[in-house]
Amino acid sequence: MSLPDAPEARAGARIVRVPEDRAGQRLDNFLLGQLKGVPKSLIYKIVRSGQVRVNKGRAKAERKLEAGDEVRVPPIRVAEQGETVPPPKGFLAAMEAAIVFEDARLLALNKPSGVASHGGSGISHGAIETLRALRPGQSLELVHRLDRDTSGLLVVAKKRSALTELQALMREDPSVKGQRIAKRYLALLVGRMPDGVMSVDAPLHVGLRQGGERHVQVNPSGKPSLSHFSVIERRGGHSFCEVRIETGRTHQIRVHAQHIGHAVAGDPKYGDADVNRRLREQAGLKRMFLHASTLEFSLDDGRVPYLLNAPLPPELSAVLDALSG
């Protein structure tokens, strides 16, 4: 992929009027819908460089659009190789089988570990691109994201109204009138956690390491972050836990677990390499043991309740069995 030079941009740019049902959408997300297959990093680049204009003026990626706004969308040359190749048939079948809930508004996927929520950064087909290939012609938008190595519930909106209401719940927007979304994960934490509920209230700051890799740390200048850990049972000297999170920060559970001295088993970034190696050899743990198991929320101002569940993947259940032997 490459950015167009100025003459191409002037010649081939198009003006898109924001429809009523896209009012309130961020500029970067609007552009992702207009420029299918273009990675988010490139979207940010063309916005920063001023090639995207809103009502003839420069705008930031996080700007909320209004109905009737005129957005200048520059031409982006997308390399034919890779973009025109559909996801492999086996991957399509696996994603179809991973759907655990669907109605007229939402689709919920039990995302396997190792599958990115969306493509980009060298990943041709993420979960959302594969779902769109399975459902051509349908409007499908990610409500939220999961780390690539985390399995579990990934929710996709089929209607714009469901997308905006769920995203407001996710960011605890005051407009949702006290409604909350309950997010529960299952995790194997290294070592023996104490009984009861351990609440971790520690602000998190996202930094970038050399090469652009994100690294999150507990830092007083970070965003408020609150997690609640409770032991379900102990297996082989480690702690199988339920984790409830009240905020949705990047790598929140993984960093909070590291912060209290009980890293997520198999975590390659924040975990203990020696313990991870032993768990791989002794219990067959070949991935991070973190699974988004439950989402509970209501739509239509609390009138329509949802309780979504994704069962623990077989490879993680096998690890628990191996540790109990």
C-alpha contacts under 8 A as a table, 3 or more apart, distances in Angstrom:
res1	aa1	res2	aa2	distance
1	M	76	I	7.64
1	M	77	R	5.95
1	M	78	V	4.93
1	M	79	A	5.39
2	S	76	I	6.95
2	S	77	R	6.00
2	S	78	V	7.21
3	L	46	I	7.63
3	L	76	I	6.13
3	L	77	R	7.01
4	P	8	E	5.84
4	P	9	A	5.91
4	P	74	P	7.93
4	P	75	P	6.77
4	P	76	I	6.29
4	P	77	R	7.06
5	D	8	E	5.55
5	D	9	A	6.21
6	A	9	A	5.00
6	A	10	R	6.18
7	P	10	R	5.20
7	P	11	A	6.15
8	E	11	A	5.05
8	E	12	G	5.85
8	E	13	A	7.95
8	E	75	P	7.56
9	A	12	G	5.42
9	A	13	A	5.46
9	A	51	Q	7.58
9	A	74	P	5.47
9	A	75	P	6.10
10	R	13	A	5.87
10	R	74	P	7.87
12	G	74	P	6.73
12	G	75	P	5.78
13	A	72	R	6.57
13	A	73	V	5.59
13	A	74	P	4.26
13	A	75	P	5.52
14	R	72	R	5.76
14	R	73	V	5.35
14	R	74	P	6.50
14	R	75	P	7.76
15	I	70	E	6.18
15	I	71	V	5.51
15	I	72	R	4.57
15	I	73	V	6.16
16	V	70	E	5.62
16	V	71	V	5.14
16	V	72	R	6.42
16	V	73	V	7.13
17	R	67	A	7.72
17	R	68	G	5.53
17	R	69	D	5.64
17	R	70	E	4.56
17	R	71	V	6.27
18	V	22	R	6.31
18	V	23	A	7.09
18	V	65	L	7.41
18	V	66	E	6.85
18	V	67	A	5.10
18	V	68	G	5.07
18	V	69	D	5.31
18	V	70	E	6.39
18	V	71	V	7.32
19	P	22	R	5.54
19	P	23	A	6.94
19	P	67	A	5.35
19	P	68	G	6.34
20	E	23	A	5.53
20	E	66	E	7.86
20	E	67	A	4.85
20	E	68	G	7.43
21	D	67	A	7.70
21	D	160	R	6.68
21	D	161	S	7.99
22	R	25	Q	5.60
22	R	30	F	7.80
22	R	65	L	7.56
22	R	66	E	7.56
22	R	67	A	6.82
22	R	160	R	7.55
23	A	64	K	7.65
23	A	65	L	5.64
23	A	66	E	4.57
23	A	67	A	4.92
24	G	64	K	5.07
24	G	65	L	5.24
24	G	66	E	5.96
25	Q	29	N	6.79
25	Q	30	F	6.44
25	Q	64	K	5.41
25	Q	65	L	5.63
25	Q	66	E	7.92
26	R	29	N	5.40
26	R	30	F	6.20
26	R	61	A	6.89
26	R	62	E	5.28
26	R	63	R	5.40
26	R	64	K	4.52
26	R	65	L	6.11
27	L	30	F	5.03
27	L	31	L	6.17
27	L	60	K	7.49
27	L	61	A	5.25
27	L	62	E	5.94
27	L	63	R	5.53
27	L	64	K	6.24
27	L	65	L	6.33
28	D	31	L	5.17
28	D	32	L	6.31
28	D	40	K	7.80
28	D	43	I	6.61
28	D	44	Y	7.11
28	D	61	A	4.91
28	D	62	E	6.52
29	N	32	L	5.02
29	N	33	G	6.56
30	F	33	G	5.30
30	F	34	Q	6.49
31	L	34	Q	4.85
31	L	35	L	5.86
31	L	43	I	7.05
31	L	73	V	7.66
32	L	35	L	5.22
32	L	36	K	6.07
32	L	37	G	7.89
32	L	38	V	6.98
32	L	39	P	7.94
32	L	40	K	7.15
32	L	43	I	7.26
33	G	36	K	5.84
35	L	38	V	5.78
35	L	76	I	7.74
37	G	78	V	7.76
37	G	83	E	6.71
37	G	119	G	7.89
38	V	42	L	6.73
38	V	43	I	7.13
38	V	78	V	7.19
38	V	120	G	7.60
39	P	42	L	5.56
39	P	43	I	6.63
39	P	119	G	6.94
39	P	120	G	4.73
39	P	121	S	7.16
40	K	43	I	4.87
40	K	44	Y	6.32
40	K	120	G	7.07
41	S	44	Y	5.30
41	S	45	K	6.32
41	S	120	G	7.98
42	L	45	K	4.87
42	L	46	I	6.31
43	I	46	I	5.47
43	I	47	V	6.33
44	Y	47	V	5.11
44	Y	48	R	6.06
44	Y	61	A	6.60
45	K	48	R	5.20
45	K	49	S	6.13
46	I	49	S	5.10
46	I	50	G	6.40
46	I	51	Q	5.44
46	I	52	V	6.34
47	V	50	G	5.37
47	V	51	Q	6.04
47	V	52	V	5.20
47	V	53	R	7.93
47	V	58	R	7.97
47	V	59	A	7.19
47	V	60	K	6.72
47	V	61	A	6.40
48	R	51	Q	7.75
48	R	60	K	7.26
48	R	61	A	7.97
49	S	52	V	7.87
50	G	53	R	6.72
50	G	58	R	5.80
50	G	59	A	7.76
51	Q	72	R	7.71
51	Q	73	V	7.55
51	Q	74	P	6.26
52	V	58	R	6.83
52	V	59	A	7.46
52	V	71	V	7.04
52	V	72	R	5.33
52	V	73	V	5.64
52	V	74	P	6.51
53	R	56	K	5.23
53	R	57	G	5.10
53	R	58	R	4.91
53	R	59	A	6.27
53	R	71	V	5.66
53	R	72	R	4.94
53	R	73	V	7.47
54	V	57	G	5.28
54	V	58	R	6.32
54	V	59	A	6.26
54	V	69	D	6.64
54	V	70	E	5.63
54	V	71	V	4.57
54	V	72	R	6.36
55	N	69	D	6.11
55	N	70	E	5.01
55	N	71	V	6.36
55	N	72	R	7.94
56	K	70	E	7.69
56	K	71	V	7.81
56	K	72	R	7.51
59	A	63	R	6.66
60	K	63	R	5.47
65	L	69	D	6.67
66	E	69	D	5.64
78	V	83	E	7.29
79	A	82	G	7.28
79	A	83	E	6.71
80	E	83	E	5.57
80	E	84	T	5.96
81	Q	84	T	6.40
81	Q	85	V	7.25
82	G	85	V	5.22
82	G	124	S	6.70
83	E	86	P	7.76
83	E	124	S	7.43
86	P	133	A	7.23
87	P	91	F	6.48
87	P	92	L	6.37
87	P	125	H	6.28
87	P	130	T	6.32
87	P	133	A	7.55
88	P	91	F	5.28
88	P	92	L	6.28
89	K	92	L	5.01
89	K	93	A	6.17
90	G	93	A	5.11
90	G	94	A	6.18
91	F	94	A	4.99
91	F	95	M	6.20
91	F	130	T	7.96
92	L	95	M	5.25
92	L	96	E	6.20
92	L	130	T	6.34
92	L	131	L	7.83
92	L	133	A	7.95
92	L	134	L	6.86
93	A	96	E	5.07
93	A	97	A	6.17
94	A	97	A	5.12
94	A	98	A	6.17
95	M	98	A	4.94
95	M	99	I	6.75
95	M	109	L	7.70
95	M	111	K	7.73
95	M	127	A	7.46
95	M	130	T	7.25
95	M	131	L	7.18
96	E	99	I	5.71
96	E	131	L	7.77
96	E	134	L	7.57
98	A	109	L	5.54
98	A	110	N	5.16
98	A	111	K	6.61
98	A	112	P	7.90
99	I	102	E	7.52
99	I	107	L	7.24
99	I	108	A	5.86
99	I	109	L	4.35
99	I	110	N	6.15
100	V	107	L	7.92
100	V	108	A	5.76
100	V	109	L	5.63
100	V	110	N	6.31
100	V	309	N	7.69
100	V	310	A	6.87
101	F	106	L	7.82
101	F	107	L	5.71
101	F	108	A	5.03
101	F	109	L	7.16
101	F	308	L	7.33
102	E	105	R	7.70
102	E	106	L	5.66
102	E	107	L	4.34
102	E	108	A	6.31
103	D	106	L	5.54
103	D	107	L	6.60
104	A	158	K	6.96
104	A	159	K	7.86
105	R	157	A	6.02
105	R	158	K	4.92
105	R	159	K	5.33
105	R	162	A	6.21
106	L	155	V	6.98
106	L	156	V	5.81
106	L	157	A	4.70
106	L	158	K	5.41
106	L	159	K	7.47
106	L	162	A	7.36
107	L	155	V	5.92
107	L	156	V	5.14
107	L	157	A	6.38
107	L	158	K	7.12
108	A	153	L	6.30
108	A	154	L	5.66
108	A	155	V	4.52
108	A	156	V	6.17
108	A	308	L	7.70
109	L	152	G	7.31
109	L	153	L	5.55
109	L	154	L	5.13
109	L	155	V	6.39
109	L	156	V	7.98
109	L	310	A	8.00
110	N	151	S	6.86
110	N	152	G	4.58
110	N	153	L	4.86
110	N	154	L	6.46
110	N	310	A	5.57
110	N	311	P	7.89
111	K	115	V	6.94
111	K	127	A	7.52
111	K	151	S	5.21
111	K	152	G	5.02
111	K	153	L	6.23
111	K	154	L	6.28
112	P	115	V	5.94
112	P	150	T	7.59
112	P	151	S	4.89
112	P	152	G	6.75
112	P	313	P	7.98
113	S	148	R	6.27
113	S	149	D	4.75
113	S	150	T	5.28
113	S	151	S	4.55
113	S	287	R	7.46
114	G	148	R	5.24
114	G	149	D	4.99
114	G	150	T	7.50
114	G	151	S	7.95
115	V	126	G	6.28
115	V	127	A	6.63
115	V	148	R	5.39
115	V	149	D	7.22
116	A	119	G	6.68
116	A	123	I	7.72
116	A	125	H	7.92
116	A	126	G	4.85
116	A	127	A	6.18
116	A	146	L	7.65
116	A	147	D	6.99
116	A	148	R	4.46
116	A	149	D	7.93
117	S	126	G	5.28
117	S	127	A	4.94
117	S	128	I	6.30
117	S	145	R	5.75
117	S	146	L	6.15
117	S	147	D	7.36
117	S	148	R	6.67
117	S	154	L	7.86
118	H	125	H	6.94
118	H	126	G	4.01
118	H	127	A	5.63
118	H	128	I	5.50
118	H	129	E	6.55
119	G	122	G	7.58
119	G	123	I	4.92
119	G	124	S	5.38
119	G	125	H	5.12
119	G	126	G	4.44
119	G	127	A	7.81
119	G	128	I	7.93
119	G	129	E	7.00
120	G	123	I	5.00
120	G	124	S	6.50
123	I	126	G	6.82
125	H	128	I	7.93
125	H	129	E	5.68
125	H	130	T	6.16
126	G	129	E	5.42
126	G	130	T	6.24
127	A	130	T	5.21
127	A	131	L	6.18
128	I	131	L	5.09
128	I	132	R	6.18
128	I	140	L	7.57
128	I	141	E	7.38
128	I	142	L	6.78
128	I	156	V	7.90
129	E	132	R	5.11
129	E	133	A	6.27
130	T	133	A	4.99
130	T	134	L	6.28
131	L	134	L	4.93
131	L	135	R	6.11
131	L	140	L	7.83
132	R	135	R	4.96
132	R	136	P	5.63
132	R	137	G	7.91
132	R	138	Q	7.18
132	R	139	S	7.98
132	R	140	L	6.62
133	A	136	P	5.55
135	R	138	Q	5.73
138	Q	158	K	7.29
139	S	158	K	5.62
139	S	159	K	7.09
140	L	156	V	6.27
140	L	157	A	5.71
140	L	158	K	4.98
140	L	159	K	7.64
141	E	156	V	5.47
141	E	157	A	5.26
141	E	158	K	6.77
141	E	163	L	7.33
142	L	145	R	7.10
142	L	154	L	7.93
142	L	155	V	6.45
142	L	156	V	4.59
142	L	157	A	6.33
142	L	163	L	7.96
143	V	154	L	7.93
143	V	155	V	5.73
143	V	156	V	5.40
143	V	157	A	6.21
143	V	163	L	5.96
143	V	166	L	6.81
143	V	167	Q	6.15
144	H	154	L	7.08
144	H	155	V	6.78
144	H	156	V	7.88
144	H	167	Q	7.50
145	R	154	L	6.77
146	L	150	T	6.28
146	L	151	S	7.60
146	L	154	L	6.85
147	D	150	T	5.21
147	D	251	H	7.64
148	R	151	S	7.72
149	D	287	R	7.06
149	D	288	M	6.26
150	T	288	M	6.85
150	T	289	F	7.63
150	T	290	L	5.49
150	T	291	H	5.75
150	T	292	A	7.34
151	S	290	L	6.71
151	S	291	H	4.80
151	S	292	A	6.21
151	S	313	P	7.98
152	G	291	H	5.10
152	G	292	A	4.27
152	G	293	S	5.77
152	G	310	A	5.86
152	G	311	P	7.86
152	G	312	L	7.84
153	L	292	A	5.44
153	L	293	S	6.30
153	L	294	T	7.07
153	L	295	L	7.56
153	L	308	L	7.83
153	L	309	N	7.22
153	L	310	A	5.94
156	V	163	L	7.94
157	A	160	R	7.05
157	A	162	A	6.04
157	A	163	L	5.26
158	K	162	A	7.43
158	K	163	L	7.72
159	K	162	A	5.45
159	K	163	L	6.45
160	R	163	L	5.04
160	R	164	T	6.31
161	S	164	T	5.42
161	S	165	E	6.25
162	A	165	E	5.26
162	A	166	L	5.96
162	A	299	L	7.38
163	L	166	L	5.36
163	L	167	Q	6.03
164	T	167	Q	5.23
164	T	168	A	6.13
165	E	168	A	5.14
165	E	169	L	6.36
165	E	176	V	7.52
165	E	299	L	6.97
166	L	169	L	4.97
166	L	170	M	6.18
166	L	299	L	7.51
167	Q	170	M	4.87
167	Q	171	R	6.29
168	A	171	R	5.31
168	A	172	E	5.97
168	A	173	D	5.02
168	A	175	S	7.50
168	A	176	V	6.70
169	L	172	E	4.97
169	L	173	D	6.24
169	L	176	V	6.56
169	L	179	Q	6.94
169	L	180	R	6.01
169	L	181	I	6.09
170	M	173	D	7.81
170	M	180	R	7.99
170	M	181	I	6.70
170	M	248	G	7.42
171	R	247	T	7.96
171	R	248	G	7.88
172	E	176	V	7.58
172	E	180	R	7.13
173	D	176	V	6.04
174	P	177	K	5.98
174	P	178	G	7.04
176	V	179	Q	5.63
176	V	301	D	6.81
177	K	301	D	7.53
179	Q	297	F	7.76
179	Q	298	S	7.46
179	Q	301	D	7.55
179	Q	302	G	6.74
180	R	297	F	6.48
181	I	295	L	6.97
181	I	296	E	5.74
181	I	297	F	4.73
181	I	298	S	7.77
182	A	244	R	7.44
182	A	245	I	7.60
182	A	246	E	7.40
182	A	294	T	7.78
182	A	295	L	5.66
182	A	296	E	5.02
182	A	297	F	6.51
183	K	244	R	5.79
183	K	245	I	5.89
183	K	246	E	7.40
183	K	292	A	7.71
183	K	294	T	5.98
183	K	295	L	4.96
183	K	296	E	6.82
184	R	242	E	6.71
184	R	243	V	5.56
184	R	244	R	4.61
184	R	245	I	6.72
184	R	292	A	6.29
184	R	293	S	5.88
184	R	294	T	5.08
184	R	295	L	6.58
185	Y	242	E	5.72
185	Y	243	V	5.00
185	Y	244	R	6.46
185	Y	290	L	6.93
185	Y	291	H	5.42
185	Y	292	A	4.35
185	Y	293	S	5.09
185	Y	294	T	6.77
186	L	240	F	7.34
186	L	241	C	5.78
186	L	242	E	4.77
186	L	243	V	6.17
186	L	289	F	7.94
186	L	290	L	5.90
186	L	291	H	5.16
186	L	292	A	6.49
186	L	293	S	6.36
187	A	240	F	5.89
187	A	241	C	5.31
187	A	242	E	6.44
187	A	243	V	7.18
187	A	264	V	6.64
187	A	265	A	7.82
187	A	289	F	5.49
187	A	290	L	4.56
187	A	291	H	6.39
188	L	238	H	6.94
188	L	239	S	5.59
188	L	240	F	4.43
188	L	241	C	6.07
188	L	264	V	5.91
188	L	265	A	5.62
188	L	289	F	5.62
188	L	290	L	7.00
189	L	192	R	7.99
189	L	193	M	7.74
189	L	238	H	6.08
189	L	239	S	5.12
189	L	240	F	6.33
189	L	241	C	7.07
189	L	257	A	7.37
189	L	262	H	5.42
189	L	263	A	5.55
189	L	264	V	4.60
189	L	265	A	5.48
190	V	237	G	7.90
190	V	238	H	5.05
190	V	239	S	6.45
190	V	262	H	4.92
190	V	263	A	5.55
190	V	264	V	6.22
190	V	265	A	5.65
190	V	275	V	7.84
191	G	237	G	5.78
191	G	238	H	4.39
191	G	239	S	6.29
191	G	262	H	6.05
192	R	234	R	7.28
192	R	237	G	6.08
192	R	238	H	5.35
192	R	239	S	5.65
192	R	262	H	7.91
193	M	231	V	6.86
193	M	238	H	7.73
193	M	239	S	6.02
193	M	262	H	7.27
194	P	198	M	7.83
194	P	231	V	7.63
195	D	230	S	7.16
195	D	231	V	6.37
196	G	230	S	5.88
196	G	231	V	7.02
197	V	228	H	6.37
197	V	229	F	5.57
197	V	230	S	4.60
197	V	231	V	7.59
198	M	228	H	5.66
198	M	229	F	5.08
198	M	230	S	6.35
199	S	226	L	7.13
199	S	227	S	5.72
199	S	228	H	4.31
199	S	229	F	6.24
200	V	225	S	7.98
200	V	226	L	5.67
200	V	227	S	5.20
200	V	228	H	6.24
200	V	229	F	7.93
200	V	256	H	6.64
201	D	224	P	7.43
201	D	225	S	5.84
201	D	226	L	4.57
201	D	227	S	6.66
202	A	218	V	6.17
202	A	219	N	7.63
202	A	220	P	7.85
202	A	224	P	6.59
202	A	225	S	5.61
202	A	226	L	6.58
202	A	256	H	7.35
203	P	218	V	5.62
203	P	219	N	5.77
203	P	220	P	5.89
203	P	221	S	7.18
203	P	222	G	4.85
203	P	223	K	4.97
203	P	224	P	4.37
203	P	225	S	5.07
203	P	226	L	7.97
204	L	216	V	6.51
204	L	217	Q	5.60
204	L	218	V	4.64
204	L	219	N	5.62
204	L	220	P	7.64
204	L	221	S	7.78
204	L	222	G	4.46
204	L	223	K	5.28
204	L	224	P	6.68
204	L	225	S	6.42
204	L	249	R	7.41
204	L	252	Q	7.46
205	H	216	V	5.58
205	H	217	Q	5.45
205	H	218	V	6.28
205	H	219	N	5.79
205	H	221	S	6.88
205	H	222	G	4.10
205	H	223	K	6.37
206	V	214	R	6.61
206	V	215	H	5.91
206	V	216	V	4.45
206	V	217	Q	6.65
206	V	222	G	7.62
206	V	250	T	7.42
207	G	214	R	5.79
207	G	215	H	5.25
207	G	216	V	5.93
207	G	217	Q	7.73
208	L	211	G	7.91
208	L	212	G	5.43
208	L	213	E	5.47
208	L	214	R	4.66
208	L	215	H	5.82
209	R	212	G	5.58
209	R	213	E	5.20
209	R	214	R	6.29
209	R	215	H	6.60
210	Q	213	E	6.77
216	V	250	T	7.33
216	V	251	H	6.84
216	V	255	V	6.89
217	Q	255	V	6.70
218	V	222	G	7.16
218	V	255	V	7.38
218	V	256	H	7.80
218	V	259	H	7.48
219	N	222	G	5.28
223	K	249	R	7.94
224	P	247	T	7.82
225	S	246	E	7.42
225	S	247	T	5.58
225	S	248	G	7.62
225	S	249	R	6.83
225	S	252	Q	7.32
226	L	245	I	6.13
226	L	246	E	5.59
226	L	247	T	5.96
227	S	243	V	6.85
227	S	244	R	5.84
227	S	245	I	4.46
227	S	246	E	6.26
227	S	247	T	7.53
227	S	252	Q	7.85
227	S	253	I	6.96
227	S	256	H	7.37
228	H	243	V	5.54
228	H	244	R	5.08
228	H	245	I	6.25
229	F	241	C	6.52
229	F	242	E	6.05
229	F	243	V	4.66
229	F	244	R	6.68
230	S	241	C	5.43
230	S	242	E	5.48
230	S	243	V	6.50
231	V	234	R	7.35
231	V	239	S	6.18
231	V	240	F	5.94
231	V	241	C	4.33
231	V	242	E	6.46
232	I	239	S	7.55
232	I	240	F	5.66
232	I	241	C	5.08
232	I	242	E	6.56
233	E	239	S	6.21
233	E	240	F	5.41
233	E	241	C	7.07
234	R	237	G	6.38
234	R	238	H	5.57
234	R	239	S	4.53
234	R	240	F	5.81
235	R	238	H	5.25
235	R	239	S	6.17
235	R	240	F	6.91
235	R	320	L	6.70
235	R	323	L	5.41
235	R	324	S	5.46
236	G	323	L	4.84
236	G	324	S	6.01
243	V	253	I	7.75
245	I	248	G	6.91
245	I	253	I	7.78
248	G	252	Q	6.84
249	R	252	Q	5.11
251	H	254	R	5.38
251	H	255	V	6.10
252	Q	255	V	5.42
252	Q	256	H	6.02
253	I	256	H	5.19
253	I	257	A	5.89
254	R	257	A	5.25
254	R	258	Q	6.28
254	R	263	A	6.68
254	R	264	V	6.04
254	R	267	D	7.65
254	R	270	Y	6.69
255	V	258	Q	5.03
255	V	259	H	6.00
255	V	263	A	7.76
255	V	270	Y	6.71
256	H	259	H	4.83
256	H	260	I	6.45
257	A	260	I	5.46
257	A	261	G	6.51
257	A	262	H	5.26
257	A	263	A	4.77
257	A	264	V	6.32
258	Q	261	G	5.11
258	Q	262	H	5.50
258	Q	263	A	4.26
258	Q	264	V	7.28
258	Q	270	Y	6.42
258	Q	271	G	6.91
259	H	262	H	7.51
259	H	263	A	7.78
260	I	263	A	7.80
263	A	267	D	7.40
263	A	270	Y	6.86
263	A	271	G	5.19
263	A	272	D	7.24
264	V	267	D	5.61
264	V	270	Y	7.86
264	V	271	G	6.24
264	V	288	M	7.06
264	V	289	F	6.49
264	V	290	L	7.12
265	A	271	G	6.75
265	A	275	V	7.73
265	A	276	N	6.28
265	A	279	L	7.86
265	A	288	M	6.01
265	A	289	F	5.57
266	G	271	G	6.69
266	G	272	D	7.99
266	G	276	N	4.95
266	G	279	L	7.66
266	G	285	L	6.85
266	G	286	K	7.08
266	G	287	R	5.56
266	G	288	M	4.13
266	G	289	F	6.05
267	D	270	Y	5.85
267	D	271	G	4.72
267	D	272	D	7.57
267	D	276	N	7.46
267	D	287	R	7.47
267	D	288	M	4.89
267	D	289	F	7.47
268	P	271	G	5.79
268	P	272	D	7.75
268	P	273	A	7.07
268	P	276	N	8.00
268	P	288	M	7.45
271	G	276	N	7.43
272	D	275	V	5.41
272	D	276	N	6.09
273	A	276	N	5.04
273	A	277	R	6.14
274	D	277	R	5.13
274	D	278	R	6.35
275	V	278	R	5.09
275	V	279	L	6.16
276	N	279	L	5.15
276	N	280	R	6.15
276	N	285	L	7.82
277	R	280	R	5.07
277	R	281	E	6.27
278	R	281	E	5.11
278	R	282	Q	5.86
278	R	283	A	7.97
279	L	282	Q	5.16
279	L	283	A	5.23
279	L	284	G	6.48
279	L	285	L	5.67
280	R	283	A	5.67
280	R	284	G	4.49
280	R	285	L	4.38
280	R	286	K	5.73
281	E	284	G	5.79
281	E	285	L	7.64
282	Q	322	A	7.74
283	A	318	A	7.95
283	A	319	V	5.25
283	A	320	L	7.86
283	A	322	A	5.19
283	A	323	L	6.11
284	G	318	A	8.00
284	G	319	V	6.20
284	G	322	A	7.91
285	L	288	M	7.67
285	L	289	F	7.81
285	L	315	E	7.81
285	L	316	L	7.41
285	L	319	V	6.06
289	F	316	L	6.82
291	H	312	L	6.94
292	A	310	A	7.33
293	S	309	N	5.58
293	S	310	A	4.96
293	S	311	P	6.49
293	S	312	L	7.15
294	T	307	L	7.25
294	T	308	L	5.62
294	T	309	N	4.64
294	T	310	A	6.53
295	L	306	Y	7.86
295	L	307	L	5.97
295	L	308	L	5.21
295	L	309	N	6.72
296	E	305	P	7.63
296	E	306	Y	5.67
296	E	307	L	4.55
296	E	308	L	6.34
297	F	302	G	7.95
297	F	305	P	5.94
297	F	306	Y	5.39
297	F	307	L	6.76
298	S	301	D	7.07
298	S	302	G	4.71
298	S	303	R	6.51
298	S	304	V	5.20
298	S	305	P	4.11
298	S	306	Y	5.66
299	L	302	G	5.27
299	L	303	R	6.26
299	L	304	V	5.12
299	L	305	P	6.48
299	L	306	Y	7.83
300	D	303	R	5.40
300	D	304	V	6.05
301	D	304	V	7.86
302	G	305	P	6.74
312	L	316	L	6.61
312	L	317	S	6.57
313	P	316	L	5.54
313	P	317	S	6.46
314	P	317	S	5.02
314	P	318	A	6.07
315	E	318	A	5.12
315	E	319	V	6.53
316	L	319	V	5.04
316	L	320	L	6.53
317	S	320	L	5.19
317	S	321	D	6.30
318	A	321	D	5.01
318	A	322	A	6.13
319	V	322	A	5.04
319	V	323	L	6.20
320	L	323	L	5.13
320	L	324	S	6.30
321	D	324	S	5.25
321	D	325	G	6.54
322	A	325	G	5.41
